[in-house]
Amino acid sequence: MQALWMVLAAFLFAGMAVCVKLASASFSSFELVFFRGLVSLAFMAVVLRVRRTPWRTPVPLMHLTRSIIGATSLGAWFYAIAHLPVATAMTLNYMSGVWIAAFIVGGSLLYGGQEKQGALLATVLMGFAGVVMTLHPTIEKDQLFAGVVGLLSGISAALAYMQVTALGKVGEPEARTVFYFSLGTIAVGAISLPLGEHTDWTQLRWQEAAWIIPIGVLASLGQLAMTRAYRKGSTLVVASMQYSGIVFAALFGALLMDEEIEPLGWAGMAVIVASGLIATYLRTRALPDTPAEAH
């Protein structure tokens, strides 16, 4: 069931990416990060009130760490989108699943863990192979710095997702986790604003400005679903299901923007779907003999 929350999150994030692409004609990447956080903060404040969830937290430092890492990842991803082919930026960001697998294996070896997860690790790598097949990224010599920034977005995203898992283990509600992440996004966006171009609001039509609202709302809903998935699901299974976002993004591009999907792209999406189904099956089969906390 938790894997389905990640699929829903991927769907919502893909919708957000479409809105970001449309809004990027009017706003800089740094402005989008800032306004995304602002709308998300207002939305999550309402969610906290409706759910009667206190905004005070017993683990403020954990939220601070998660917010800094997550907002850094978001800013790096938006920068990569602006300076790299979208397919390359998406691929580098979606390497987060591979980095999660690497961190888990490294931690297991470091602390002498004996849990056998080879099959699940293989599904994560299989899913990433599907991502590369779908997007077939390219990079030029003059884009190396942006490539490094894109790589950083994937690494920091992996660390942020693992921090979300840690927050779930100490009992933090999803809404409060997303609320504090929104605060961090606003802070990073505000610090970064002087580095980019500024939109002249007097020359902006309301139809163009309105895109920041669905960006923030879809981001909030996606964060809620993703936080629920990482909080209660197997980390490797959720990381594998995360790649479904590429499938949704490709389909949105084909349906809404007349982008063509090549045969290799269709094959890559099939590989992504297969990797998610296999990961879910392996986890379900292991449940009777594996503690729920195992990742």
DOTI-136073 format. One record per atom (N, C-alpha, C): residue in one letter; x, z, y. Coordinates in steps of 0.2 Angstrom, whole numbers, padded with zeros to 4 digits, always signed. Layout:
BEGIN
AXZY ...
end
This chain:
BEGIN
M+0004+0000-0006 M+0000+0000+0000 M+0004+0000+0006 Q+0010+0004+0006 Q+0014+0004+0012 Q+0017-0002+0014 A+0019-0006+0009 A+0022-0013+0010 A+0017-0017+0014 L+0010-0016+0013 L+0005-0020+0017 L+0006-0018+0024 W+0007-0012+0026 W+0008-0010+0033 W+0014-0014+0036 M+0019-0015+0032 M+0025-0019+0035 M+0023-0027+0036 V+0018-0029+0031 V+0016-0036+0032 V+0012-0037+0038 L+0007-0032+0040 L+0003-0031+0046 L+0008-0031+0052 A+0013-0027+0051 A+0018-0026+0057 A+0021-0033+0058 A+0023-0036+0053 A+0027-0043+0054 A+0022-0048+0057 F+0016-0048+0055 F+0011-0052+0058 F+0010-0051+0066 L+0009-0044+0068 L+0009-0042+0075 L+0015-0044+0079 F+0021-0043+0076 F+0027-0044+0079 F+0028-0052+0080 A+0026-0056+0075 A+0026-0063+0076 A+0021-0065+0082 G+0015-0062+0082 G+0011-0064+0088 G+0014-0062+0095 M+0018-0056+0095 M+0021-0054+0101 M+0026-0059+0103 A+0030-0062+0098 A+0035-0067+0099 A+0033-0073+0102 V+0027-0075+0100 V+0023-0081+0103 V+0022-0080+0110 C+0019-0074+0112 C+0018-0072+0119 C+0024-0071+0123 V+0030-0069+0120 V+0036-0068+0123 V+0039-0075+0125 K+0038-0080+0120 K+0040-0087+0122 K+0036-0090+0127 L+0030-0089+0128 L+0026-0091+0133 L+0027-0088+0140 A+0028-0081+0139 A+0030-0078+0146 A+0037-0079+0148 S+0041-0081+0144 S+0048-0082+0146 S+0049-0087+0151 A+0044-0091+0152 A+0044-0097+0157 A+0043-0094+0164 S+0041-0087+0164 S+0039-0084+0171 S+0044-0078+0172 F+0046-0075+0167 F+0050-0068+0167 F+0056-0069+0164 S+0061-0065+0166 S+0068-0065+0163 S+0067-0060+0157 S+0072-0060+0153 S+0072-0056+0147 S+0072-0049+0148 F+0076-0047+0153 F+0076-0040+0155 F+0069-0037+0158 E+0066-0042+0162 E+0059-0040+0164 E+0054-0039+0159 L+0055-0044+0154 L+0050-0043+0148 L+0051-0037+0144 V+0057-0035+0143 V+0059-0028+0140 V+0055-0022+0144 F+0056-0023+0151 F+0053-0017+0155 F+0046-0017+0155 F+0043-0023+0156 F+0035-0023+0156 F+0032-0022+0149 R+0036-0024+0144 R+0034-0023+0137 R+0033-0015+0136 G+0038-0011+0138 G+0038-0004+0137 G+0033-0001+0142 L+0032-0004+0148 L+0027-0001+0152 L+0020-0001+0150 V+0018-0007+0147 V+0011-0008+0144 V+0011-0004+0138 S+0016-0004+0134 S+0016+0000+0128 S+0015+0007+0129 L+0018+0010+0134 L+0018+0017+0136 L+0011+0019+0137 A+0007+0015+0142 A+0000+0016+0144 A-0004+0016+0138 F-0003+0011+0133 F-0007+0010+0127 F-0007+0016+0123 M+0000+0018+0122 M+0001+0024+0117 M-0001+0030+0120 A-0001+0031+0126 A-0004+0037+0130 A-0012+0038+0128 V-0015+0032+0128 V-0022+0032+0126 V-0023+0034+0119 V-0019+0031+0114 V-0019+0032+0107 V-0018+0040+0106 L-0013+0043+0109 L-0012+0050+0108 L-0018+0054+0110 R-0021+0052+0116 R-0027+0056+0118 R-0032+0055+0113 V-0034+0049+0111 V-0039+0048+0106 V-0038+0052+0100 R-0032+0052+0097 R-0030+0055+0091 R-0029+0063+0092 R-0029+0065+0098 R-0028+0072+0100 R-0021+0074+0097 T-0016+0070+0098 T-0010+0071+0096 T-0006+0074+0101 P-0003+0080+0101 P+0001+0082+0107 P+0007+0078+0108 W+0009+0077+0114 W+0015+0073+0116 W+0021+0077+0115 R+0021+0083+0115 R+0027+0087+0114 R+0029+0087+0107 T+0036+0086+0106 T+0039+0086+0100 T+0044+0091+0098 P+0045+0093+0092 P+0050+0098+0090 P+0056+0095+0089 V+0057+0089+0089 V+0063+0085+0088 V+0065+0080+0093 P+0066+0082+0099 P+0067+0078+0105 P+0073+0074+0104 L+0078+0076+0101 L+0085+0073+0101 L+0084+0067+0096 M+0080+0068+0090 M+0079+0063+0086 M+0075+0057+0089 H+0071+0058+0093 H+0067+0053+0097 H+0071+0050+0102 L+0076+0054+0105 L+0080+0051+0110 L+0085+0046+0106 T+0088+0048+0101 T+0092+0043+0097 T+0089+0037+0095 R+0082+0038+0092 R+0079+0032+0090 R+0077+0027+0096 S+0075+0030+0101 S+0073+0026+0107 S+0079+0022+0110 I+0085+0026+0110 I+0091+0022+0113 I+0093+0016+0108 I+0093+0018+0102 I+0095+0013+0097 I+0090+0007+0097 G+0084+0009+0097 G+0078+0004+0096 G+0078-0001+0102 A+0079+0003+0108 A+0078-0001+0115 A+0084-0006+0115 T+0090-0003+0113 T+0096-0007+0113 T+0095-0014+0109 S+0092-0013+0103 S+0091-0018+0099 S+0086-0023+0102 L+0081-0021+0105 L+0076-0025+0108 L+0079-0029+0114 G+0083-0026+0118 G+0087-0029+0123 G+0092-0034+0121 A+0095-0033+0116 A+0100-0037+0113 A+0097-0043+0110 W+0091-0042+0107 W+0087-0048+0104 W+0084-0052+0109 F+0081-0050+0114 F+0079-0054+0120 F+0084-0058+0123 Y+0090-0055+0124 Y+0096-0058+0127 Y+0098-0064+0122 A+0098-0063+0115 A+0100-0068+0111 A+0095-0074+0111 I+0089-0072+0111 I+0083-0077+0112 I+0085-0082+0118 A+0087-0079+0123 A+0088-0082+0130 A+0094-0087+0129 H+0099-0085+0125 H+0105-0089+0126 H+0107-0092+0119 L+0103-0092+0114 L+0104-0095+0108 L+0098-0099+0106 P+0099-0104+0101 P+0093-0107+0098 P+0088-0101+0095 V+0082-0102+0096 V+0077-0096+0094 V+0079-0095+0086 A+0080-0100+0082 A+0080-0099+0075 A+0087-0095+0074 T+0092-0096+0077 T+0098-0092+0076 T+0097-0085+0078 A+0094-0084+0084 A+0093-0077+0087 A+0088-0073+0082 M+0083-0076+0079 M+0079-0073+0074 M+0082-0071+0068 T+0087-0076+0065 T+0091-0075+0059 T+0095-0069+0060 L+0099-0068+0066 L+0103-0063+0067 L+0100-0056+0067 N+0094-0056+0070 N+0090-0050+0071 N+0087-0048+0064 Y+0085-0053+0060 Y+0082-0051+0054 Y+0087-0050+0048 M+0094-0050+0050 M+0099-0047+0046 M+0098-0040+0045 S+0094-0037+0049 S+0093-0029+0049 S+0091-0027+0042 G+0088-0031+0038 G+0086-0029+0031 G+0092-0029+0027 V+0097-0034+0028 V+0103-0034+0024 V+0108-0028+0026 W+0108-0026+0033 W+0111-0020+0035 W+0108-0014+0032 I+0102-0013+0032 I+0099-0007+0029 I+0101-0007+0022 A+0101-0012+0018 A+0103-0012+0011 A+0111-0009+0011 A+0115-0012+0015 A+0122-0010+0015 A+0123-0003+0017 F+0119+0000+0022 F+0119+0007+0023 F+0117+0011+0018 I+0112+0009+0014 I+0109+0013+0009 I+0114+0013+0003 V+0117+0008+0001 V+0122+0007-0004 V+0129+0011-0002 G+0131+0010+0004 G+0136+0014+0007 G+0135+0022+0007 G+0129+0024+0009 G+0128+0031+0008 G+0128+0034+0001 S+0125+0030-0003 S+0124+0032-0010 S+0131+0032-0013 L+0136+0028-0012 L+0143+0028-0014 L+0146+0034-0011 L+0145+0035-0005 L+0149+0040-0001 L+0147+0047-0004 Y+0140+0048-0005 Y+0138+0055-0007 Y+0137+0055-0015 G+0140+0050-0018 G+0139+0050-0026 G+0133+0049-0029 G+0128+0046-0025 G+0121+0044-0028 G+0122+0040-0034 Q+0117+0041-0039 Q+0117+0038-0045 Q+0111+0033-0046 E+0107+0033-0041 E+0100+0029-0041 E+0102+0022-0042 K+0099+0019-0047 K+0100+0012-0048 K+0095+0007-0044 Q+0097+0004-0039 Q+0093+0000-0035 Q+0095-0007-0034 G+0099-0010-0039 G+0102-0016-0039 G+0097-0022-0038 A+0091-0021-0042 A+0086-0026-0042 A+0083-0026-0035 L+0081-0021-0032 L+0078-0020-0025 L+0083-0023-0020 L+0090-0022-0021 L+0094-0025-0016 L+0094-0032-0017 A+0094-0035-0023 A+0094-0042-0024 A+0088-0045-0020 T+0082-0042-0020 T+0076-0044-0017 T+0077-0045-0009 V+0081-0040-0007 V+0082-0040+0001 V+0087-0046+0002 L+0092-0047-0002 L+0096-0053-0001 L+0093-0059-0002 M+0088-0059-0007 M+0084-0065-0008 M+0080-0067-0002 G+0077-0062+0000 G+0072-0063+0006 G+0076-0066+0012 F+0082-0063+0013 F+0086-0066+0019 F+0088-0073+0018 A+0090-0075+0011 A+0091-0082+0010 A+0086-0086+0012 G+0079-0084+0010 G+0073-0087+0012 G+0073-0088+0020 V+0075-0083+0024 V+0075-0083+0031 V+0080-0089+0033 V+0086-0089+0030 V+0091-0094+0032 V+0088-0101+0031 M+0085-0102+0025 M+0082-0108+0023 M+0077-0111+0028 T+0073-0106+0030 T+0067-0107+0034 T+0069-0109+0041 L+0074-0105+0044 L+0076-0106+0051 L+0083-0111+0052 H+0087-0112+0046 H+0093-0115+0046 H+0096-0115+0053 P+0099-0109+0055 P+0102-0107+0061 P+0108-0111+0063 T+0110-0112+0069 T+0116-0115+0071 T+0119-0112+0077 I+0125-0112+0078 I+0128-0109+0084 I+0134-0113+0087 E+0135-0114+0093 E+0140-0118+0096 E+0146-0113+0098 K+0152-0116+0100 K+0157-0112+0102 K+0156-0108+0108 D+0152-0111+0113 D+0151-0107+0119 D+0146-0102+0118 Q+0143-0101+0112 Q+0138-0096+0111 Q+0140-0090+0107 L+0147-0089+0106 L+0149-0084+0102 L+0148-0077+0105 F+0148-0076+0111 F+0146-0069+0114 F+0139-0068+0113 A+0135-0073+0114 A+0127-0072+0112 A+0126-0070+0105 G+0130-0074+0101 G+0130-0073+0094 G+0132-0066+0092 V+0137-0063+0095 V+0139-0056+0094 V+0133-0051+0096 V+0130-0053+0102 V+0125-0049+0104 V+0119-0049+0099 G+0117-0055+0096 G+0112-0056+0092 G+0114-0052+0085 L+0120-0052+0083 L+0122-0048+0077 L+0121-0040+0079 L+0122-0038+0085 L+0121-0031+0087 L+0114-0029+0086 S+0110-0034+0088 S+0103-0033+0088 S+0100-0031+0081 G+0103-0035+0076 G+0101-0034+0069 G+0104-0027+0066 I+0110-0025+0068 I+0113-0019+0066 I+0109-0013+0069 S+0108-0013+0075 S+0105-0008+0079 S+0097-0007+0076 A+0094-0013+0075 A+0087-0013+0072 A+0087-0009+0065 A+0092-0010+0061 A+0093-0007+0055 A+0094+0001+0056 L+0098+0003+0060 L+0099+0010+0062 L+0092+0013+0064 A+0089+0009+0069 A+0082+0012+0071 A+0077+0013+0066 Y+0077+0008+0061 Y+0072+0008+0056 Y+0073+0014+0051 M+0080+0016+0050 M+0082+0021+0046 M+0080+0028+0050 Q+0081+0028+0057 Q+0079+0034+0061 Q+0072+0035+0060 V+0068+0029+0060 V+0060+0030+0059 V+0059+0034+0053 T+0062+0032+0048 T+0061+0035+0041 T+0063+0042+0041 A+0068+0044+0045 A+0070+0051+0046 A+0065+0055+0050 L+0062+0052+0055 L+0057+0055+0059 L+0051+0056+0054 G+0049+0052+0050 G+0043+0052+0046 G+0044+0058+0041 K+0051+0059+0039 K+0052+0064+0034 K+0051+0071+0037 V+0052+0072+0043 V+0051+0078+0047 V+0044+0079+0049 G+0040+0074+0048 G+0033+0075+0049 G+0030+0073+0056 E+0034+0069+0059 E+0032+0066+0066 E+0027+0061+0065 P+0021+0062+0069 P+0016+0057+0069 P+0018+0050+0071 E+0016+0045+0068 E+0018+0038+0071 E+0016+0037+0078 A+0011+0039+0081 A+0009+0038+0088 A+0014+0041+0092 R+0016+0047+0091 R+0021+0050+0095 R+0028+0047+0095 T+0030+0044+0089 T+0036+0041+0088 T+0036+0034+0092 V+0031+0031+0092 V+0030+0024+0096 V+0030+0026+0103 F+0026+0031+0105 F+0026+0033+0112 F+0033+0035+0115 Y+0037+0038+0112 Y+0044+0040+0114 Y+0048+0033+0114 F+0047+0029+0109 F+0051+0023+0109 F+0049+0019+0116 S+0043+0019+0118 S+0041+0015+0124 S+0044+0018+0130 L+0045+0024+0130 L+0049+0027+0136 L+0056+0025+0136 G+0059+0025+0130 G+0066+0022+0130 G+0066+0015+0132 T+0061+0011+0130 T+0061+0004+0131 T+0061+0003+0139 I+0057+0007+0142 I+0056+0007+0150 I+0063+0008+0153 A+0066+0014+0150 A+0072+0016+0153 A+0078+0010+0152 V+0078+0007+0147 V+0083+0002+0145 V+0082-0004+0150 G+0075-0006+0150 G+0073-0011+0154 G+0075-0010+0161 A+0073-0004+0164 A+0075-0003+0171 A+0082-0003+0173 I+0086-0001+0168 I+0093-0001+0169 I+0096-0008+0169 S+0093-0012+0165 S+0095-0019+0164 S+0092-0024+0170 L+0087-0022+0173 L+0084-0026+0178 L+0089-0030+0183 P+0093-0026+0186 P+0098-0029+0191 P+0102-0034+0188 L+0103-0034+0181 L+0107-0039+0178 L+0104-0046+0178 G+0098-0047+0178 G+0095-0053+0177 G+0091-0056+0184 E+0088-0061+0183 E+0084-0064+0189 E+0078-0060+0189 H+0075-0061+0196 H+0069-0057+0197 H+0063-0062+0198 T+0057-0061+0196 T+0052-0065+0197 T+0049-0064+0204 D+0047-0069+0207 D+0044-0069+0213 D+0036-0068+0212 W+0033-0062+0213 W+0026-0061+0211 W+0022-0065+0216 T+0024-0067+0221 T+0020-0070+0226 T+0018-0077+0224 Q+0023-0080+0220 Q+0022-0087+0217 Q+0020-0087+0210 L+0018-0081+0207 L+0015-0081+0200 L+0008-0081+0200 R+0005-0085+0196 R-0002-0085+0194 R-0004-0079+0190 W-0010-0077+0190 W-0012-0071+0186 W-0012-0073+0179 Q-0013-0079+0177 Q-0013-0082+0170 Q-0006-0081+0167 E-0001-0082+0171 E+0006-0081+0169 E+0008-0074+0168 A+0006-0070+0173 A+0007-0063+0173 A+0004-0059+0167 A-0002-0062+0165 A-0006-0058+0160 A-0003-0058+0154 W+0002-0062+0152 W+0005-0062+0146 W+0009-0055+0144 I+0010-0052+0149 I+0014-0045+0148 I+0009-0040+0144 I+0003-0041+0145 I-0002-0036+0142 I-0002-0037+0135 P-0003-0043+0132 P-0003-0044+0125 P+0004-0042+0122 I+0009-0044+0125 I+0016-0042+0123 I+0016-0035+0121 G+0014-0031+0126 G+0014-0023+0125 G+0010-0021+0120 V+0003-0023+0120 V-0002-0021+0115 V+0000-0023+0108 L+0002-0029+0107 L+0004-0031+0100 L+0011-0028+0098 A+0015-0026+0103 A+0021-0023+0101 A+0019-0016+0099 S+0015-0012+0102 S+0013-0006+0101 S+0009-0005+0094 L+0005-0010+0092 L+0001-0010+0086 L+0006-0012+0080 G+0011-0016+0082 G+0016-0018+0077 G+0021-0012+0075 Q+0023-0008+0081 Q+0027-0002+0080 Q+0023+0003+0076 L+0017+0004+0077 L+0013+0009+0073 L+0013+0007+0066 A+0011+0001+0064 A+0011-0001+0057 A+0018-0001+0054 M+0023-0003+0058 M+0030-0003+0055 M+0032+0004+0054 T+0030+0009+0059 T+0032+0016+0058 T+0029+0019+0052 R+0022+0017+0051 R+0019+0020+0045 R+0022+0017+0038 A+0024+0011+0038 A+0027+0008+0032 A+0034+0012+0031 Y+0038+0012+0036 Y+0045+0015+0035 Y+0044+0023+0033 R+0039+0026+0036 R+0038+0033+0035 R+0036+0035+0028 K+0032+0031+0025 K+0029+0033+0018 K+0031+0028+0013 G+0034+0022+0014 G+0036+0018+0009 G+0043+0018+0007 S+0045+0014+0002 S+0052+0013+0000 S+0055+0009+0005 T+0061+0012+0007 T+0065+0008+0013 T+0066+0001+0011 L+0069+0000+0005 L+0071-0007+0003 L+0065-0011+0002 V+0060-0009-0001 V+0054-0013-0002 V+0051-0015+0005 V+0051-0010+0010 V+0048-0012+0017 V+0053-0017+0020 A+0060-0016+0019 A+0064-0021+0022 A+0063-0028+0020 S+0062-0028+0013 S+0061-0035+0010 S+0054-0038+0013 M+0049-0034+0014 M+0043-0036+0016 M+0043-0038+0024 Q+0048-0035+0027 Q+0049-0037+0034 Q+0050-0044+0035 Y+0053-0048+0031 Y+0055-0055+0031 Y+0048-0059+0032 S+0043-0056+0030 S+0036-0060+0031 S+0035-0062+0038 G+0038-0059+0043 G+0037-0060+0050 G+0040-0067+0051 I+0045-0070+0048 I+0047-0076+0048 I+0042-0082+0046 V+0038-0080+0041 V+0033-0084+0038 V+0028-0085+0044 F+0026-0079+0046 F+0020-0079+0051 F+0023-0083+0058 A+0029-0082+0060 A+0031-0085+0066 A+0031-0093+0065 A+0034-0095+0059 A+0034-0102+0058 A+0027-0105+0058 L+0022-0102+0055 L+0015-0104+0054 L+0012-0104+0061 F+0013-0099+0065 F+0011-0099+0072 F+0014-0105+0076 G+0020-0106+0075 G+0023-0112+0079 G+0020-0118+0077 A+0019-0119+0070 A+0016-0125+0068 A+0008-0126+0071 L+0005-0121+0071 L-0002-0121+0072 L-0003-0121+0080 L+0001-0117+0084 L-0001-0116+0091 L+0004-0121+0095 M+0010-0123+0093 M+0015-0126+0097 M+0017-0133+0094 D+0013-0135+0089 D+0015-0141+0085 D+0022-0142+0083 E+0025-0136+0081 E+0032-0137+0078 E+0031-0139+0071 E+0036-0143+0069 E+0036-0146+0062 E+0040-0141+0058 I+0037-0140+0052 I+0040-0136+0047 I+0043-0141+0041 E+0050-0142+0041 E+0053-0146+0036 E+0052-0144+0029 P+0053-0148+0024 P+0052-0146+0017 P+0056-0140+0015 L+0062-0140+0018 L+0067-0134+0016 L+0064-0128+0019 G+0060-0128+0025 G+0057-0122+0028 G+0052-0120+0024 W+0047-0124+0021 W+0042-0122+0016 W+0045-0119+0010 A+0051-0121+0008 A+0054-0118+0002 A+0056-0111+0004 G+0059-0111+0010 G+0062-0104+0012 G+0056-0099+0012 M+0050-0101+0015 M+0045-0097+0016 M+0042-0094+0009 A+0042-0099+0004 A+0041-0097-0003 A+0045-0092-0006 V+0052-0093-0004 V+0057-0088-0007 V+0055-0081-0003 I+0054-0081+0003 I+0052-0075+0006 I+0046-0071+0003 V+0041-0075+0002 V+0035-0072-0001 V+0037-0070-0008 A+0040-0073-0012 A+0042-0071-0019 A+0046-0065-0019 S+0051-0065-0014 S+0055-0059-0014 S+0051-0052-0012 G+0046-0053-0008 G+0042-0047-0006 G+0038-0045-0012 L+0035-0050-0016 L+0031-0049-0022 L+0035-0045-0027 I+0041-0048-0028 I+0045-0045-0033 I+0047-0038-0032 A+0049-0037-0025 A+0051-0030-0023 A+0045-0025-0024 T+0039-0027-0022 T+0033-0023-0023 T+0032-0022-0031 Y+0033-0027-0035 Y+0032-0026-0042 Y+0037-0021-0045 L+0043-0022-0043 L+0049-0017-0045 L+0048-0010-0043 R+0045-0009-0037 R+0044-0002-0035 R+0038+0001-0038 T+0033-0003-0039 T+0027-0001-0043 T+0029+0001-0050 R+0033-0003-0053 R+0035-0002-0060 R+0039+0005-0061 A+0043+0006-0056 A+0048+0012-0056 A+0044+0018-0054 L+0038+0018-0051 L+0035+0024-0048 L+0034+0030-0053 P+0032+0028-0059 P+0031+0034-0064 P+0037+0038-0065 D+0043+0035-0065 D+0049+0038-0066 D+0053+0040-0060 T+0051+0038-0054 T+0055+0038-0048 T+0052+0043-0043 P+0055+0048-0041 P+0052+0052-0035 P+0050+0048-0029 A+0044+0050-0026 A+0042+0046-0020 A+0046+0046-0015 E+0051+0051-0014 E+0055+0051-0008 E+0061+0046-0009 A+0062+0044-0015 A+0068+0040-0016 A+0068+0033-0012 H+0073+0031-0010 H+0074+0025-0006 H+0079+0021-0009 
end
